[in-house]
Amino acid sequence: MQIREFQELIERMYSAKDRKRGTAGTFLWFMEEVGELAGALANGSHTDKEGEFADVFAWLATIANVEGIDLQKAVTKYTEGCPGCRGIVCVCGDEEKP
């Protein structure tokens, strides 16, 4: 499955609820899932981690849908290398983004 296909699936499943909730409310749900991922990374099983990564990705797609962002298009900036140093292997210092 391509990123765009996943985003379209999330759109079909949840768009009515997501648009009603809006960006701010959806972002709060996303952050809750990020917190659950943090807990799974600290203490969870491999299965727990997989589930939480999936949840975070789904909620990221949800926010992108509410905002009208095509994630597949958005991530193409990384196909040419690090946005900071432009290297395929990043050589940015720890103080630099990303």
CNS distance restraints for C-alpha pairs under 8 A (distance, minus, plus):
assign (resid   1 and name CA) (resid   5 and name CA) 6.13 0.50 0.50
assign (resid   1 and name CA) (resid   6 and name CA) 6.63 0.50 0.50
assign (resid   2 and name CA) (resid   6 and name CA) 6.38 0.50 0.50
assign (resid   2 and name CA) (resid  72 and name CA) 7.97 0.50 0.50
assign (resid   3 and name CA) (resid   7 and name CA) 6.19 0.50 0.50
assign (resid   3 and name CA) (resid  71 and name CA) 6.88 0.50 0.50
assign (resid   3 and name CA) (resid  72 and name CA) 5.47 0.50 0.50
assign (resid   4 and name CA) (resid   8 and name CA) 6.12 0.50 0.50
assign (resid   4 and name CA) (resid  70 and name CA) 7.09 0.50 0.50
assign (resid   4 and name CA) (resid  71 and name CA) 6.76 0.50 0.50
assign (resid   4 and name CA) (resid  72 and name CA) 5.48 0.50 0.50
assign (resid   5 and name CA) (resid   9 and name CA) 6.18 0.50 0.50
assign (resid   6 and name CA) (resid  10 and name CA) 6.29 0.50 0.50
assign (resid   6 and name CA) (resid  61 and name CA) 7.96 0.50 0.50
assign (resid   7 and name CA) (resid  11 and name CA) 6.14 0.50 0.50
assign (resid   7 and name CA) (resid  58 and name CA) 7.84 0.50 0.50
assign (resid   7 and name CA) (resid  61 and name CA) 5.44 0.50 0.50
assign (resid   7 and name CA) (resid  62 and name CA) 7.49 0.50 0.50
assign (resid   7 and name CA) (resid  65 and name CA) 7.38 0.50 0.50
assign (resid   7 and name CA) (resid  71 and name CA) 7.58 0.50 0.50
assign (resid   8 and name CA) (resid  12 and name CA) 6.25 0.50 0.50
assign (resid   9 and name CA) (resid  13 and name CA) 6.20 0.50 0.50
assign (resid  10 and name CA) (resid  14 and name CA) 5.91 0.50 0.50
assign (resid  10 and name CA) (resid  15 and name CA) 7.36 0.50 0.50
assign (resid  10 and name CA) (resid  58 and name CA) 6.88 0.50 0.50
assign (resid  10 and name CA) (resid  61 and name CA) 6.91 0.50 0.50
assign (resid  10 and name CA) (resid  62 and name CA) 6.57 0.50 0.50
assign (resid  11 and name CA) (resid  15 and name CA) 4.86 0.50 0.50
assign (resid  11 and name CA) (resid  62 and name CA) 7.03 0.50 0.50
assign (resid  11 and name CA) (resid  65 and name CA) 6.58 0.50 0.50
assign (resid  14 and name CA) (resid  18 and name CA) 5.97 0.50 0.50
assign (resid  14 and name CA) (resid  62 and name CA) 7.75 0.50 0.50
assign (resid  15 and name CA) (resid  19 and name CA) 5.97 0.50 0.50
assign (resid  15 and name CA) (resid  62 and name CA) 7.76 0.50 0.50
assign (resid  15 and name CA) (resid  65 and name CA) 7.69 0.50 0.50
assign (resid  15 and name CA) (resid  66 and name CA) 7.70 0.50 0.50
assign (resid  16 and name CA) (resid  20 and name CA) 6.34 0.50 0.50
assign (resid  17 and name CA) (resid  21 and name CA) 6.14 0.50 0.50
assign (resid  18 and name CA) (resid  22 and name CA) 6.07 0.50 0.50
assign (resid  18 and name CA) (resid  23 and name CA) 7.95 0.50 0.50
assign (resid  18 and name CA) (resid  26 and name CA) 6.67 0.50 0.50
assign (resid  18 and name CA) (resid  62 and name CA) 6.96 0.50 0.50
assign (resid  18 and name CA) (resid  66 and name CA) 6.64 0.50 0.50
assign (resid  19 and name CA) (resid  23 and name CA) 7.69 0.50 0.50
assign (resid  19 and name CA) (resid  66 and name CA) 5.94 0.50 0.50
assign (resid  21 and name CA) (resid  25 and name CA) 5.40 0.50 0.50
assign (resid  21 and name CA) (resid  26 and name CA) 6.21 0.50 0.50
assign (resid  22 and name CA) (resid  26 and name CA) 6.04 0.50 0.50
assign (resid  22 and name CA) (resid  66 and name CA) 6.87 0.50 0.50
assign (resid  23 and name CA) (resid  27 and name CA) 5.92 0.50 0.50
assign (resid  23 and name CA) (resid  63 and name CA) 6.35 0.50 0.50
assign (resid  23 and name CA) (resid  66 and name CA) 6.34 0.50 0.50
assign (resid  23 and name CA) (resid  67 and name CA) 7.15 0.50 0.50
assign (resid  24 and name CA) (resid  28 and name CA) 6.42 0.50 0.50
assign (resid  25 and name CA) (resid  29 and name CA) 6.62 0.50 0.50
assign (resid  26 and name CA) (resid  30 and name CA) 6.25 0.50 0.50
assign (resid  26 and name CA) (resid  59 and name CA) 7.65 0.50 0.50
assign (resid  26 and name CA) (resid  62 and name CA) 7.49 0.50 0.50
assign (resid  26 and name CA) (resid  63 and name CA) 6.30 0.50 0.50
assign (resid  27 and name CA) (resid  31 and name CA) 6.16 0.50 0.50
assign (resid  27 and name CA) (resid  63 and name CA) 6.68 0.50 0.50
assign (resid  28 and name CA) (resid  32 and name CA) 6.26 0.50 0.50
assign (resid  29 and name CA) (resid  33 and name CA) 6.40 0.50 0.50
assign (resid  29 and name CA) (resid  59 and name CA) 7.41 0.50 0.50
assign (resid  30 and name CA) (resid  34 and name CA) 6.30 0.50 0.50
assign (resid  30 and name CA) (resid  56 and name CA) 6.41 0.50 0.50
assign (resid  30 and name CA) (resid  59 and name CA) 5.26 0.50 0.50
assign (resid  30 and name CA) (resid  60 and name CA) 6.72 0.50 0.50
assign (resid  31 and name CA) (resid  35 and name CA) 6.23 0.50 0.50
assign (resid  32 and name CA) (resid  36 and name CA) 6.36 0.50 0.50
assign (resid  33 and name CA) (resid  37 and name CA) 6.15 0.50 0.50
assign (resid  33 and name CA) (resid  52 and name CA) 6.92 0.50 0.50
assign (resid  33 and name CA) (resid  55 and name CA) 6.47 0.50 0.50
assign (resid  33 and name CA) (resid  56 and name CA) 5.60 0.50 0.50
assign (resid  33 and name CA) (resid  59 and name CA) 7.83 0.50 0.50
assign (resid  34 and name CA) (resid  38 and name CA) 6.23 0.50 0.50
assign (resid  34 and name CA) (resid  52 and name CA) 7.84 0.50 0.50
assign (resid  34 and name CA) (resid  56 and name CA) 6.06 0.50 0.50
assign (resid  35 and name CA) (resid  39 and name CA) 6.38 0.50 0.50
assign (resid  36 and name CA) (resid  40 and name CA) 6.24 0.50 0.50
assign (resid  36 and name CA) (resid  52 and name CA) 6.59 0.50 0.50
assign (resid  37 and name CA) (resid  41 and name CA) 6.06 0.50 0.50
assign (resid  37 and name CA) (resid  49 and name CA) 6.60 0.50 0.50
assign (resid  37 and name CA) (resid  52 and name CA) 5.00 0.50 0.50
assign (resid  37 and name CA) (resid  53 and name CA) 6.50 0.50 0.50
assign (resid  37 and name CA) (resid  56 and name CA) 7.54 0.50 0.50
assign (resid  38 and name CA) (resid  42 and name CA) 6.27 0.50 0.50
assign (resid  39 and name CA) (resid  43 and name CA) 6.04 0.50 0.50
assign (resid  39 and name CA) (resid  44 and name CA) 6.86 0.50 0.50
assign (resid  40 and name CA) (resid  44 and name CA) 3.97 0.50 0.50
assign (resid  40 and name CA) (resid  45 and name CA) 7.03 0.50 0.50
assign (resid  40 and name CA) (resid  48 and name CA) 5.97 0.50 0.50
assign (resid  40 and name CA) (resid  49 and name CA) 5.32 0.50 0.50
assign (resid  40 and name CA) (resid  52 and name CA) 7.17 0.50 0.50
assign (resid  41 and name CA) (resid  49 and name CA) 6.25 0.50 0.50
assign (resid  44 and name CA) (resid  48 and name CA) 5.41 0.50 0.50
assign (resid  44 and name CA) (resid  49 and name CA) 6.23 0.50 0.50
assign (resid  45 and name CA) (resid  49 and name CA) 6.27 0.50 0.50
assign (resid  46 and name CA) (resid  50 and name CA) 6.23 0.50 0.50
assign (resid  47 and name CA) (resid  51 and name CA) 6.25 0.50 0.50
assign (resid  48 and name CA) (resid  52 and name CA) 6.27 0.50 0.50
assign (resid  49 and name CA) (resid  53 and name CA) 6.06 0.50 0.50
assign (resid  50 and name CA) (resid  54 and name CA) 6.20 0.50 0.50
assign (resid  51 and name CA) (resid  55 and name CA) 6.23 0.50 0.50
assign (resid  52 and name CA) (resid  56 and name CA) 6.14 0.50 0.50
assign (resid  53 and name CA) (resid  57 and name CA) 6.16 0.50 0.50
assign (resid  54 and name CA) (resid  58 and name CA) 6.08 0.50 0.50
assign (resid  55 and name CA) (resid  59 and name CA) 6.18 0.50 0.50
assign (resid  56 and name CA) (resid  60 and name CA) 6.09 0.50 0.50
assign (resid  57 and name CA) (resid  61 and name CA) 6.22 0.50 0.50
assign (resid  58 and name CA) (resid  62 and name CA) 6.20 0.50 0.50
assign (resid  59 and name CA) (resid  63 and name CA) 6.27 0.50 0.50
assign (resid  60 and name CA) (resid  64 and name CA) 6.23 0.50 0.50
assign (resid  61 and name CA) (resid  65 and name CA) 6.10 0.50 0.50
assign (resid  61 and name CA) (resid  71 and name CA) 7.27 0.50 0.50
assign (resid  62 and name CA) (resid  66 and name CA) 6.30 0.50 0.50
assign (resid  63 and name CA) (resid  67 and name CA) 6.20 0.50 0.50
assign (resid  64 and name CA) (resid  68 and name CA) 5.88 0.50 0.50
assign (resid  64 and name CA) (resid  69 and name CA) 4.77 0.50 0.50
assign (resid  64 and name CA) (resid  70 and name CA) 6.84 0.50 0.50
assign (resid  64 and name CA) (resid  71 and name CA) 6.85 0.50 0.50
assign (resid  65 and name CA) (resid  69 and name CA) 5.97 0.50 0.50
assign (resid  65 and name CA) (resid  70 and name CA) 7.50 0.50 0.50
assign (resid  69 and name CA) (resid  74 and name CA) 7.44 0.50 0.50
assign (resid  70 and name CA) (resid  74 and name CA) 6.15 0.50 0.50
assign (resid  71 and name CA) (resid  75 and name CA) 6.09 0.50 0.50
assign (resid  72 and name CA) (resid  76 and name CA) 6.71 0.50 0.50
assign (resid  75 and name CA) (resid  79 and name CA) 7.58 0.50 0.50
assign (resid  76 and name CA) (resid  80 and name CA) 7.71 0.50 0.50
assign (resid  77 and name CA) (resid  81 and name CA) 7.62 0.50 0.50
assign (resid  77 and name CA) (resid  83 and name CA) 6.98 0.50 0.50
assign (resid  78 and name CA) (resid  82 and name CA) 5.96 0.50 0.50
assign (resid  78 and name CA) (resid  83 and name CA) 6.56 0.50 0.50
assign (resid  80 and name CA) (resid  86 and name CA) 6.97 0.50 0.50
assign (resid  80 and name CA) (resid  87 and name CA) 7.89 0.50 0.50
assign (resid  80 and name CA) (resid  88 and name CA) 7.06 0.50 0.50
assign (resid  81 and name CA) (resid  85 and name CA) 7.75 0.50 0.50
assign (resid  81 and name CA) (resid  86 and name CA) 4.73 0.50 0.50
assign (resid  81 and name CA) (resid  87 and name CA) 4.87 0.50 0.50
assign (resid  81 and name CA) (resid  88 and name CA) 4.28 0.50 0.50
assign (resid  81 and name CA) (resid  89 and name CA) 7.31 0.50 0.50
assign (resid  81 and name CA) (resid  90 and name CA) 7.66 0.50 0.50
assign (resid  82 and name CA) (resid  86 and name CA) 4.50 0.50 0.50
assign (resid  82 and name CA) (resid  87 and name CA) 5.37 0.50 0.50
assign (resid  82 and name CA) (resid  88 and name CA) 6.15 0.50 0.50
assign (resid  82 and name CA) (resid  89 and name CA) 7.35 0.50 0.50
assign (resid  82 and name CA) (resid  90 and name CA) 5.79 0.50 0.50
assign (resid  82 and name CA) (resid  98 and name CA) 7.63 0.50 0.50
assign (resid  83 and name CA) (resid  98 and name CA) 7.49 0.50 0.50
assign (resid  84 and name CA) (resid  92 and name CA) 6.78 0.50 0.50
assign (resid  84 and name CA) (resid  96 and name CA) 7.65 0.50 0.50
assign (resid  84 and name CA) (resid  97 and name CA) 6.35 0.50 0.50
assign (resid  84 and name CA) (resid  98 and name CA) 6.62 0.50 0.50
assign (resid  85 and name CA) (resid  90 and name CA) 6.53 0.50 0.50
assign (resid  85 and name CA) (resid  91 and name CA) 6.57 0.50 0.50
assign (resid  85 and name CA) (resid  92 and name CA) 6.02 0.50 0.50
assign (resid  86 and name CA) (resid  90 and name CA) 7.44 0.50 0.50
assign (resid  87 and name CA) (resid  91 and name CA) 6.99 0.50 0.50
assign (resid  92 and name CA) (resid  96 and name CA) 5.91 0.50 0.50
assign (resid  92 and name CA) (resid  97 and name CA) 7.27 0.50 0.50
assign (resid  92 and name CA) (resid  98 and name CA) 7.67 0.50 0.50
